[in-house]
């Protein structure tokens, strides 16, 4: 075919992004030898860039997904630093500076990383989010895949902090993905997680203070330990209304796993307190952030219902 002949793909080469697979080119009557005669580039095996200049960031992303064999719901999605750049993370490099595009695919897919595309495999891929028309891994998973490639403690801490502080996801979701990725055996990741959980709890406590005062709930005693007179320590709670015997805890624990000591201890504490007549409320940081009015209604209902219940056992309340 003459290189100067009219392009049958003019409607595609004039659009963005200008990336097609060899199979797509064949659908337009162009074979591999024809493609080689044109001022195009094979940027990945079987994937062509339909111009001679450098690929744009958008074209790199589309080429990576096409190389992964994206055909509808095949499970391929952008993850890692490229995904965080699409989510506009300030702590992630801009897309042109991302050296490799990480693509999350099902573990059953037989694909080989090559060029600037690196495959990350998942036995159970998450449901992708659509960002700028592209399938992108949820933030918690994208953060974990990015952290897996990073050794700089400061960068890891900033990524985790922005994921939670920016309202993209809950701390528990990040910890879950880091656990699944077996990344919590790295000291710099553990340090970043501890910092994240400390910050997340402080933010949740501040939201709880504002909820109580903003919705004009009775003022509780804050951050106290509960004990039986002359008896054992029953545990600490974030807020306690002594007259109504209502306790509230901010639940920042990660997802439950078999044999989780923190979950077991929490369940024992709740069981003991409820046996003594104390109503125990649990609220997550996300509920405090997204549904404060609903949480205020839950607390108010528990305080009102206390008047119709048997009096609770007398408890000693101490500062925590």
C-alpha positions in Angstrom: 0.0 0.0 0.0 1.4 3.5 -1.0 2.3 5.5 2.1 0.9 8.6 0.4 -2.5 7.0 -0.3 -5.5 8.4 1.7 -5.7 6.9 5.2 -8.9 4.8 5.7 -8.5 5.6 9.4 -8.7 9.3 9.0 -11.6 9.5 11.4 -9.5 7.7 14.0 -6.1 9.2 13.5 -7.7 12.6 13.9 -9.2 11.7 17.2 -7.7 11.2 20.7 -6.3 8.9 21.9 -4.7 7.6 18.7 -4.0 4.1 19.8 -5.2 0.8 18.3 -4.3 -2.8 18.5 -3.2 -4.8 15.4 -6.6 -6.7 15.6 -8.4 -3.3 15.4 -6.3 -2.2 12.5 -7.1 -5.4 10.7 -10.8 -4.7 11.1 -10.1 -1.5 9.1 -8.3 -3.5 6.4 -4.7 -2.7 7.5 -2.3 -5.6 8.1 1.0 -5.6 10.1 3.1 -4.8 7.0 0.8 -2.0 6.0 1.1 -0.5 9.5 4.9 -0.8 9.3 4.9 1.4 6.2 3.1 4.3 7.9 4.6 6.8 10.3 3.2 4.9 13.2 4.9 3.3 16.2 4.4 -0.1 17.8 4.6 1.1 21.4 3.7 -2.4 22.9 3.4 -5.8 21.4 0.4 -5.6 19.1 -0.4 -2.0 20.0 0.2 0.9 17.6 0.4 4.6 18.2 -1.1 6.3 15.1 1.4 9.1 14.9 5.2 9.6 14.9 5.5 11.9 18.0 5.8 10.9 21.6 2.8 9.3 23.3 0.7 11.5 25.5 -0.1 10.3 29.1 -3.6 9.5 27.9 -2.2 7.4 25.0 0.2 5.5 27.4 -2.8 4.6 29.6 -4.9 3.4 26.7 -2.0 1.5 25.2 -1.4 -0.3 28.5 -5.1 -1.3 28.7 -5.2 -2.5 25.1 -2.1 -4.5 25.7 -3.8 -6.1 28.7 -6.5 -7.2 26.2 -9.2 -4.9 27.5 -12.5 -6.2 26.1 -15.3 -5.0 28.3 -15.3 -6.6 31.7 -12.0 -8.5 31.6 -10.8 -7.2 34.9 -7.9 -5.0 33.7 -7.6 -1.6 35.4 -5.0 1.1 36.0 -3.5 0.9 39.5 -0.4 2.1 41.5 1.0 5.6 41.0 -0.7 6.1 37.6 -4.1 5.5 39.3 -3.3 7.9 42.1 -2.2 10.5 39.5 -5.6 10.0 37.9 -7.3 10.6 41.3 -5.2 13.8 41.4 -3.1 12.9 44.5 -0.8 15.8 45.3 1.7 13.3 46.8 1.8 11.2 43.6 3.9 12.2 40.6 2.1 13.7 37.6 1.3 11.1 34.9 4.1 12.2 32.5 6.6 11.5 35.4 5.3 8.0 36.2 7.9 5.7 34.8 5.7 2.6 34.5 2.0 2.1 34.2 0.8 -0.6 36.6 -2.2 -2.6 35.3 -4.1 -4.8 37.7 -5.4 -8.0 36.1 -6.9 -11.3 37.3 -4.3 -13.8 38.5 -5.5 -16.2 35.8 -4.4 -13.9 32.9 -1.2 -14.9 31.2 0.5 -11.6 30.5 4.1 -10.5 30.6 5.2 -7.1 31.8 7.1 -5.2 29.1 8.2 -1.7 28.2 6.6 0.8 30.5 3.7 -1.6 31.4 3.9 -3.7 34.5 1.2 -6.2 35.5 -0.1 -6.6 39.0 -2.2 -9.7 39.7 -5.1 -10.2 42.0 -7.0 -13.5 42.8 -10.1 -11.4 43.4 -9.9 -8.1 41.5 -11.8 -5.2 43.0 -14.6 -3.5 41.1 -12.9 -0.6 39.2 -13.8 3.0 39.4 -14.3 5.0 36.2 -11.9 8.0 36.1 -11.7 10.1 32.9 -13.4 7.2 31.1 -10.8 4.6 32.2 -11.2 1.7 34.6 -9.1 2.5 37.7 -8.5 0.5 40.9 -10.2 1.8 44.0 -7.9 4.2 46.0 -7.0 1.7 48.8 -5.9 -0.9 46.3 -4.0 1.6 44.2 -2.2 2.9 47.3 -1.2 -0.6 48.2 0.1 -1.4 44.7 2.1 1.9 44.8 3.5 1.3 48.2 4.7 -2.2 47.1 7.2 -0.4 44.7 8.3 2.3 47.1 11.1 2.3 49.7 11.0 6.0 50.7 9.2 6.2 54.1 8.2 9.9 53.6 6.5 9.2 50.3 4.6 6.2 51.7 3.4 8.2 54.7 2.2 11.0 52.5 0.3 8.7 50.2 -1.4 6.9 53.0 -2.3 10.2 54.7 -3.7 11.8 51.6 -5.8 8.7 50.9 -7.6 9.1 54.3 -7.3 12.8 54.9 -8.7 13.5 51.4 -11.7 11.4 52.1 -10.9 8.8 49.4 -11.2 5.8 51.7 -11.2 4.6 55.3 -8.0 3.7 57.2 -9.3 0.1 57.6 -9.5 -0.3 53.8 -5.9 0.8 53.3 -4.7 -1.5 56.1 -6.7 -4.4 54.6 -5.1 -4.0 51.2 -1.6 -3.6 52.7 -2.2 -6.8 54.7 -3.4 -8.7 51.6 -0.3 -7.5 49.8 1.9 -8.7 52.6 3.4 -5.3 53.0 3.1 -5.0 56.8 6.4 -6.8 57.3 8.3 -3.7 56.0 9.3 -1.3 58.9 8.7 1.9 56.9 5.2 0.7 55.9 4.4 -0.3 59.5 5.5 3.2 60.7 3.4 4.9 58.1 0.3 2.8 59.1 0.8 3.6 62.8 1.0 7.3 61.9 -2.1 7.0 59.7 -4.2 5.3 62.4 -3.2 7.9 65.0 -4.1 10.8 62.7 -7.4 9.1 61.6 -8.4 8.6 65.3 -7.7 12.3 66.1 -9.8 13.4 63.1 -12.6 11.0 64.2 -12.5 12.3 67.8 -12.8 15.9 66.5 -15.8 15.0 64.4 -17.4 13.3 67.4 -16.9 16.5 69.5 -18.5 18.6 66.8 -21.3 16.1 66.4 -22.3 16.2 70.1 -22.1 20.0 70.2 -23.5 20.7 66.7 -26.6 18.5 67.3 -27.0 19.7 70.9 -26.7 16.3 72.5 -26.1 16.1 76.3 -22.4 16.6 77.0 -20.7 13.3 77.9 -17.5 12.7 79.9 -14.8 12.2 77.3 -12.1 9.5 77.0 -12.7 7.6 80.3 -12.0 4.2 81.8 -14.8 2.3 83.4 -14.4 0.1 86.5 -16.6 -1.7 89.0 -16.2 -0.3 92.6 -13.2 -2.1 94.0 -13.3 -4.4 91.0 -11.6 -5.0 87.7 -11.0 -2.5 84.9 -13.8 -2.9 82.3 -12.2 -0.9 79.5 -12.0 2.5 78.0 -14.6 4.4 75.9 -14.5 7.6 73.9 -17.6 9.1 75.4 -19.8 8.1 78.3 -23.2 9.4 79.6 -23.2 8.3 83.2 -26.9 9.1 84.0 -28.1 7.1 81.0 -25.4 4.5 81.1 -24.6 4.9 77.4 -21.1 4.4 76.2 -19.7 5.3 72.7 -16.6 4.0 71.0 -15.0 5.1 67.8 -14.3 1.9 65.9 -11.0 2.2 64.0 -10.2 -1.5 63.9 -9.4 -3.1 60.6 -11.6 -5.9 59.1 -12.0 -8.9 61.3 -9.6 -11.8 60.8 -9.6 -15.2 62.4 -8.1 -15.1 65.9 -7.8 -11.3 65.9 -7.0 -10.4 69.5 -8.2 -6.8 69.2 -11.6 -7.9 67.9 -11.9 -10.6 70.7 -11.0 -8.1 73.4 -13.5 -5.6 72.1 -16.3 -8.2 72.0 -15.5 -9.3 75.5 -15.6 -5.6 76.8 -18.9 -5.0 75.1 -20.4 -8.2 76.5 -19.4 -7.3 80.0 -20.6 -3.7 79.8 -24.0 -4.7 78.4 -24.4 -7.4 81.1 -24.0 -4.6 83.6 -26.7 -2.6 81.9 -24.6 -0.2 79.8 -25.7 0.5 76.2 -22.6 0.4 74.0 -22.6 2.3 70.7 -20.0 1.8 68.0 -19.4 4.4 65.3 -16.8 4.3 62.5 -14.8 7.4 61.3 -16.6 7.1 57.9 -20.1 7.4 59.5 -19.0 10.4 61.6 -17.7 12.0 58.4 -20.5 11.2 56.0 -23.6 10.7 58.1 -23.3 12.8 61.2 -27.0 13.6 61.5 -27.8 9.8 61.4 -25.2 9.1 64.1 -26.6 11.9 66.3 -30.0 10.4 66.0 -28.6 7.0 67.1 -27.0 8.5 70.2 -30.2 10.6 71.0 -32.4 7.4 70.7 -30.1 5.5 73.0 -30.1 8.3 75.6 -33.9 8.5 75.4 -34.4 4.7 75.6 -32.3 4.6 78.8 -35.2 6.0 80.8 -37.3 2.8 80.1 -34.5 0.4 81.1 -33.5 -1.2 84.3 -30.8 0.9 86.1 -27.3 -0.1 85.3 -24.7 -1.2 87.8 -22.8 1.6 89.5 -19.5 2.2 87.8 -16.4 4.2 88.7 -15.5 6.6 85.9 -11.8 7.6 85.6 -9.9 9.8 83.2 -8.1 7.8 80.5 
